[in-house]
C-alpha cells in the first residue's frame, strides 16, 4: 500500500474535500476528535484527526489539562507537560508514544533547545526516536515556550 505523508495543507484539502484527497482517500475515512474541553474553551480546532490508520495531532503546548494555564517553571516543566498532553491525546485516540513517527517542534527561543530536548527524549526509546523538525518562532499561543505537533500510526 502506498503511503503519503500529508502536510497541514494536504490535510486541509482532505478535510474540505479539496483536490488533495489523494489516492483512495474519502471523507468517510476522516475522523475528527474534538474533546468537550476544546468546545468549552472555544478552541476552534480538533485535538487530532484520523485519516486511515494515521493520527495527526494538532500542536500541543504545556497547558495544564482542561485549562489555558501553562505549567509553571519555564521550558523544562512546560516541555514535560507538552509531552504529557501529547501522550494523553495519542493514547485516547488509539495510538501510543511508540507509534509516533514524526514531530515538529516550535520554540519561542532556540537558545532553549537543549533544555527542551533533555525532556523530549525521555518520552521515546533511544532506538525509536521519531523523525523531527524544529524551528524558532516569534510567538506561540498563550505565551508558550514550546509547541509540538506529532503524527502517529493508529495501533
C-alpha positions as protocol buffer text, in pm:
chain_id: "A"
residue {
  index: 1
  type: UNK
  ca { x: 0 y: 0 z: 0 }
}
residue {
  index: 2
  type: UNK
  ca { x: 139 y: 337 z: -99 }
}
residue {
  index: 3
  type: UNK
  ca { x: 184 y: 576 z: 197 }
}
residue {
  index: 4
  type: UNK
  ca { x: 167 y: 952 z: 166 }
}
residue {
  index: 5
  type: UNK
  ca { x: 292 y: 1184 z: 439 }
}
residue {
  index: 6
  type: UNK
  ca { x: 40 y: 1465 z: 449 }
}
residue {
  index: 7
  type: UNK
  ca { x: 132 y: 1823 z: 532 }
}
residue {
  index: 8
  type: UNK
  ca { x: -117 y: 2053 z: 701 }
}
residue {
  index: 9
  type: UNK
  ca { x: -201 y: 2195 z: 357 }
}
residue {
  index: 10
  type: UNK
  ca { x: -288 y: 1850 z: 228 }
}
residue {
  index: 11
  type: UNK
  ca { x: -485 y: 1770 z: 543 }
}
residue {
  index: 12
  type: UNK
  ca { x: -682 y: 2091 z: 498 }
}
residue {
  index: 13
  type: UNK
  ca { x: -756 y: 1981 z: 142 }
}
residue {
  index: 14
  type: UNK
  ca { x: -871 y: 1642 z: 266 }
}
residue {
  index: 15
  type: UNK
  ca { x: -1092 y: 1789 z: 538 }
}
residue {
  index: 16
  type: UNK
  ca { x: -1258 y: 2025 z: 295 }
}
residue {
  index: 17
  type: UNK
  ca { x: -1294 y: 1766 z: 20 }
}
residue {
  index: 18
  type: UNK
  ca { x: -1040 y: 1958 z: -191 }
}
residue {
  index: 19
  type: UNK
  ca { x: -826 y: 1835 z: -475 }
}
residue {
  index: 20
  type: UNK
  ca { x: -567 y: 1691 z: -237 }
}
residue {
  index: 21
  type: UNK
  ca { x: -787 y: 1396 z: -139 }
}
residue {
  index: 22
  type: UNK
  ca { x: -531 y: 1166 z: -297 }
}
residue {
  index: 23
  type: UNK
  ca { x: -534 y: 803 z: -391 }
}
residue {
  index: 24
  type: UNK
  ca { x: -823 y: 621 z: -227 }
}
residue {
  index: 25
  type: UNK
  ca { x: -895 y: 886 z: 40 }
}
residue {
  index: 26
  type: UNK
  ca { x: -1259 y: 964 z: 104 }
}
residue {
  index: 27
  type: UNK
  ca { x: -1432 y: 1188 z: 355 }
}
residue {
  index: 28
  type: UNK
  ca { x: -1566 y: 876 z: 529 }
}
residue {
  index: 29
  type: UNK
  ca { x: -1205 y: 779 z: 617 }
}
residue {
  index: 30
  type: UNK
  ca { x: -1151 y: 1103 z: 808 }
}
residue {
  index: 31
  type: UNK
  ca { x: -1247 y: 1128 z: 1174 }
}
residue {
  index: 32
  type: UNK
  ca { x: -1215 y: 1448 z: 1379 }
}
residue {
  index: 33
  type: UNK
  ca { x: -1152 y: 1428 z: 1754 }
}
residue {
  index: 34
  type: UNK
  ca { x: -1269 y: 1743 z: 1930 }
}
residue {
  index: 35
  type: UNK
  ca { x: -1299 y: 1689 z: 2305 }
}
residue {
  index: 36
  type: UNK
  ca { x: -1554 y: 1876 z: 2514 }
}
residue {
  index: 37
  type: UNK
  ca { x: -1275 y: 2080 z: 2679 }
}
residue {
  index: 38
  type: UNK
  ca { x: -1191 y: 2225 z: 2336 }
}
residue {
  index: 39
  type: UNK
  ca { x: -1554 y: 2322 z: 2284 }
}
residue {
  index: 40
  type: UNK
  ca { x: -1586 y: 2463 z: 2637 }
}
residue {
  index: 41
  type: UNK
  ca { x: -1268 y: 2672 z: 2595 }
}
residue {
  index: 42
  type: UNK
  ca { x: -1374 y: 2791 z: 2246 }
}
residue {
  index: 43
  type: UNK
  ca { x: -1073 y: 2631 z: 2077 }
}
residue {
  index: 44
  type: UNK
  ca { x: -1150 y: 2624 z: 1702 }
}
residue {
  index: 45
  type: UNK
  ca { x: -965 y: 2305 z: 1606 }
}
residue {
  index: 46
  type: UNK
  ca { x: -957 y: 1932 z: 1667 }
}
residue {
  index: 47
  type: UNK
  ca { x: -712 y: 1771 z: 1912 }
}
residue {
  index: 48
  type: UNK
  ca { x: -639 y: 1515 z: 1641 }
}
residue {
  index: 49
  type: UNK
  ca { x: -765 y: 1395 z: 1306 }
}
residue {
  index: 50
  type: UNK
  ca { x: -753 y: 1033 z: 1192 }
}
residue {
  index: 51
  type: UNK
  ca { x: -702 y: 970 z: 820 }
}
residue {
  index: 52
  type: UNK
  ca { x: -698 y: 596 z: 755 }
}
residue {
  index: 53
  type: UNK
  ca { x: -455 y: 443 z: 1004 }
}
residue {
  index: 54
  type: UNK
  ca { x: -270 y: 769 z: 1070 }
}
residue {
  index: 55
  type: UNK
  ca { x: -334 y: 1011 z: 1357 }
}
residue {
  index: 56
  type: UNK
  ca { x: -240 y: 1378 z: 1306 }
}
residue {
  index: 57
  type: UNK
  ca { x: -218 y: 1575 z: 1629 }
}
residue {
  index: 58
  type: UNK
  ca { x: -267 y: 1947 z: 1649 }
}
residue {
  index: 59
  type: UNK
  ca { x: 22 y: 2128 z: 1809 }
}
residue {
  index: 60
  type: UNK
  ca { x: 28 y: 2079 z: 2185 }
}
residue {
  index: 61
  type: UNK
  ca { x: 159 y: 2330 z: 2435 }
}
residue {
  index: 62
  type: UNK
  ca { x: 235 y: 2285 z: 2804 }
}
residue {
  index: 63
  type: UNK
  ca { x: -103 y: 2389 z: 2936 }
}
residue {
  index: 64
  type: UNK
  ca { x: -242 y: 2208 z: 3239 }
}
residue {
  index: 65
  type: UNK
  ca { x: -524 y: 1974 z: 3125 }
}
residue {
  index: 66
  type: UNK
  ca { x: -862 y: 2143 z: 3090 }
}
residue {
  index: 67
  type: UNK
  ca { x: -716 y: 2492 z: 3138 }
}
residue {
  index: 68
  type: UNK
  ca { x: -533 y: 2761 z: 2947 }
}
residue {
  index: 69
  type: UNK
  ca { x: -271 y: 2784 z: 3226 }
}
residue {
  index: 70
  type: UNK
  ca { x: 84 y: 2687 z: 3132 }
}
residue {
  index: 71
  type: UNK
  ca { x: 287 y: 2459 z: 3356 }
}
residue {
  index: 72
  type: UNK
  ca { x: 498 y: 2689 z: 3576 }
}
residue {
  index: 73
  type: UNK
  ca { x: 876 y: 2681 z: 3589 }
}
residue {
  index: 74
  type: UNK
  ca { x: 998 y: 2755 z: 3237 }
}
residue {
  index: 75
  type: UNK
  ca { x: 1091 y: 2545 z: 2937 }
}
residue {
  index: 76
  type: UNK
  ca { x: 1164 y: 2217 z: 3122 }
}
residue {
  index: 77
  type: UNK
  ca { x: 831 y: 2180 z: 3304 }
}
residue {
  index: 78
  type: UNK
  ca { x: 647 y: 2324 z: 3005 }
}
residue {
  index: 79
  type: UNK
  ca { x: 804 y: 2066 z: 2773 }
}
residue {
  index: 80
  type: UNK
  ca { x: 718 y: 1785 z: 3017 }
}
residue {
  index: 81
  type: UNK
  ca { x: 352 y: 1899 z: 3025 }
}
residue {
  index: 82
  type: UNK
  ca { x: 352 y: 1932 z: 2645 }
}
residue {
  index: 83
  type: UNK
  ca { x: 474 y: 1573 z: 2613 }
}
residue {
  index: 84
  type: UNK
  ca { x: 220 y: 1451 z: 2870 }
}
residue {
  index: 85
  type: UNK
  ca { x: -53 y: 1626 z: 2668 }
}
residue {
  index: 86
  type: UNK
  ca { x: 72 y: 1454 z: 2351 }
}
residue {
  index: 87
  type: UNK
  ca { x: 80 y: 1117 z: 2528 }
}
residue {
  index: 88
  type: UNK
  ca { x: -276 y: 1170 z: 2654 }
}
residue {
  index: 89
  type: UNK
  ca { x: -403 y: 1252 z: 2303 }
}
residue {
  index: 90
  type: UNK
  ca { x: -231 y: 965 z: 2121 }
}
residue {
  index: 91
  type: UNK
  ca { x: -347 y: 713 z: 2381 }
}
residue {
  index: 92
  type: UNK
  ca { x: -702 y: 847 z: 2393 }
}
residue {
  index: 93
  type: UNK
  ca { x: -739 y: 813 z: 2017 }
}
residue {
  index: 94
  type: UNK
  ca { x: -591 y: 468 z: 1964 }
}
residue {
  index: 95
  type: UNK
  ca { x: -214 y: 507 z: 1938 }
}
residue {
  index: 96
  type: UNK
  ca { x: 87 y: 532 z: 2169 }
}
residue {
  index: 97
  type: UNK
  ca { x: 416 y: 717 z: 2203 }
}
residue {
  index: 98
  type: UNK
  ca { x: 587 y: 414 z: 2048 }
}
residue {
  index: 99
  type: UNK
  ca { x: 382 y: 469 z: 1730 }
}
residue {
  index: 100
  type: UNK
  ca { x: 474 y: 840 z: 1692 }
}
residue {
  index: 101
  type: UNK
  ca { x: 692 y: 868 z: 1383 }
}
residue {
  index: 102
  type: UNK
  ca { x: 717 y: 1242 z: 1313 }
}
residue {
  index: 103
  type: UNK
  ca { x: 727 y: 1552 z: 1535 }
}
residue {
  index: 104
  type: UNK
  ca { x: 761 y: 1920 z: 1458 }
}
residue {
  index: 105
  type: UNK
  ca { x: 885 y: 2142 z: 1740 }
}
residue {
  index: 106
  type: UNK
  ca { x: 827 y: 2516 z: 1760 }
}
residue {
  index: 107
  type: UNK
  ca { x: 1039 y: 2707 z: 2012 }
}
residue {
  index: 108
  type: UNK
  ca { x: 989 y: 3067 z: 2121 }
}
residue {
  index: 109
  type: UNK
  ca { x: 1366 y: 3082 z: 2182 }
}
residue {
  index: 110
  type: UNK
  ca { x: 1608 y: 2845 z: 2007 }
}
residue {
  index: 111
  type: UNK
  ca { x: 1851 y: 2902 z: 2295 }
}
residue {
  index: 112
  type: UNK
  ca { x: 1618 y: 2674 z: 2497 }
}
residue {
  index: 113
  type: UNK
  ca { x: 1675 y: 2383 z: 2255 }
}
residue {
  index: 114
  type: UNK
  ca { x: 1898 y: 2183 z: 2492 }
}
residue {
  index: 115
  type: UNK
  ca { x: 1662 y: 2220 z: 2790 }
}
residue {
  index: 116
  type: UNK
  ca { x: 1360 y: 2121 z: 2576 }
}
residue {
  index: 117
  type: UNK
  ca { x: 1547 y: 1829 z: 2422 }
}
residue {
  index: 118
  type: UNK
  ca { x: 1654 y: 1698 z: 2764 }
}
residue {
  index: 119
  type: UNK
  ca { x: 1287 y: 1636 z: 2848 }
}
residue {
  index: 120
  type: UNK
  ca { x: 1164 y: 1545 z: 2496 }
}
residue {
  index: 121
  type: UNK
  ca { x: 1397 y: 1247 z: 2451 }
}
residue {
  index: 122
  type: UNK
  ca { x: 1274 y: 1081 z: 2772 }
}
residue {
  index: 123
  type: UNK
  ca { x: 940 y: 1006 z: 2602 }
}
residue {
  index: 124
  type: UNK
  ca { x: 1090 y: 780 z: 2333 }
}
residue {
  index: 125
  type: UNK
  ca { x: 1315 y: 475 z: 2323 }
}
residue {
  index: 126
  type: UNK
  ca { x: 1670 y: 556 z: 2208 }
}
residue {
  index: 127
  type: UNK
  ca { x: 1633 y: 335 z: 1901 }
}
residue {
  index: 128
  type: UNK
  ca { x: 1283 y: 464 z: 1812 }
}
residue {
  index: 129
  type: UNK
  ca { x: 1318 y: 842 z: 1805 }
}
residue {
  index: 130
  type: UNK
  ca { x: 1068 y: 999 z: 1563 }
}
residue {
  index: 131
  type: UNK
  ca { x: 1183 y: 1196 z: 1261 }
}
residue {
  index: 132
  type: UNK
  ca { x: 1182 y: 1557 z: 1374 }
}
residue {
  index: 133
  type: UNK
  ca { x: 1198 y: 1916 z: 1259 }
}
residue {
  index: 134
  type: UNK
  ca { x: 1243 y: 2219 z: 1482 }
}
residue {
  index: 135
  type: UNK
  ca { x: 1218 y: 2589 z: 1425 }
}
residue {
  index: 136
  type: UNK
  ca { x: 1224 y: 2911 z: 1619 }
}
residue {
  index: 137
  type: UNK
  ca { x: 910 y: 3123 z: 1609 }
}
residue {
  index: 138
  type: UNK
  ca { x: 815 y: 3476 z: 1700 }
}
residue {
  index: 139
  type: UNK
  ca { x: 532 y: 3374 z: 1933 }
}
residue {
  index: 140
  type: UNK
  ca { x: 315 y: 3084 z: 2044 }
}
residue {
  index: 141
  type: UNK
  ca { x: -39 y: 3060 z: 2181 }
}
residue {
  index: 142
  type: UNK
  ca { x: -83 y: 3168 z: 2543 }
}
residue {
  index: 143
  type: UNK
  ca { x: 281 y: 3281 z: 2559 }
}
residue {
  index: 144
  type: UNK
  ca { x: 405 y: 2921 z: 2549 }
}
residue {
  index: 145
  type: UNK
  ca { x: 779 y: 2850 z: 2518 }
}
residue {
  index: 146
  type: UNK
  ca { x: 728 y: 2529 z: 2317 }
}
residue {
  index: 147
  type: UNK
  ca { x: 466 y: 2372 z: 2088 }
}
residue {
  index: 148
  type: UNK
  ca { x: 496 y: 2022 z: 1944 }
}
residue {
  index: 149
  type: UNK
  ca { x: 283 y: 1853 z: 1681 }
}
residue {
  index: 150
  type: UNK
  ca { x: 308 y: 1483 z: 1604 }
}
residue {
  index: 151
  type: UNK
  ca { x: 197 y: 1219 z: 1359 }
}
residue {
  index: 152
  type: UNK
  ca { x: 141 y: 860 z: 1477 }
}
residue {
  index: 153
  type: UNK
  ca { x: 8 y: 534 z: 1343 }
}
residue {
  index: 154
  type: UNK
  ca { x: -309 y: 401 z: 1499 }
}
residue {
  index: 155
  type: UNK
  ca { x: -237 y: 81 z: 1692 }
}
